[in-house]
Amino acid sequence: MKPTAYIETSAVSYLTSRPSRDVVVAAYQEITREWWRDASSRFDLVASGFVVAEAGAGN
């Protein structure tokens, strides 16, 4: 049984947003992309309906 990882809106945002010119934000984006590459093989990923609605609303 894999551990569960709760995905919050900021993770989705970092994963799907355009690359930032802000070095700190760009680092968060890259860390998120690296984590996401194999996350589904290591974790059961879960997001609440609120997260899905918030992410679906865009900026």
N, C-alpha and C positions, 0 to 999 in steps of 0.2 A: 504494500500500500504506500503510495506516494504522499508526502506531506502536502497540505493545501496552502496555496499562496493567494491572498486576497489582492486583487489588482485595483488600484485606485486611479482616479482620473489623471493625476499628474504623470503616471507611468505611461498611460495611453498617449497623453499629450507629447511627452518626450519622444515616444516611439514614432509618432506620425507627423510631427511638425517639420517644417523646413529647417535645414541646418542653420543654427544661430551663429552670428558673428561675435556674440558675447562668449568669451572663453569658458566661463563657468557653466553657462547653459549648454554650450557645445559639449563640454565634458559629461554633463548629466545625460545628454542625448546619446552619446557614444556608449556610456556605461549601460544605459537602458537597452540599447540595441544589442550589445554583447550578451547581457543577461537573457534577453528575450529569445535569442537564437536557439537555446536549448532548454528553455524554461518548461515547455510543455512535456518534455521527456523526463524532467525531474520533479515536477509539481503538478497537482491538480489545480488549474487556474480558475479563479472565481471572481466575478465582479457583480456588484449589486445592480438592481434596476436603476437606481439613482445614478450610478457611474455611467451606465450605458446611455441613459437619457442625457446626462451632462456632456459626455463626449460626443454624442450624436448632434448636439446643438451647435457644435463648432466653437469658435473663439468665444 
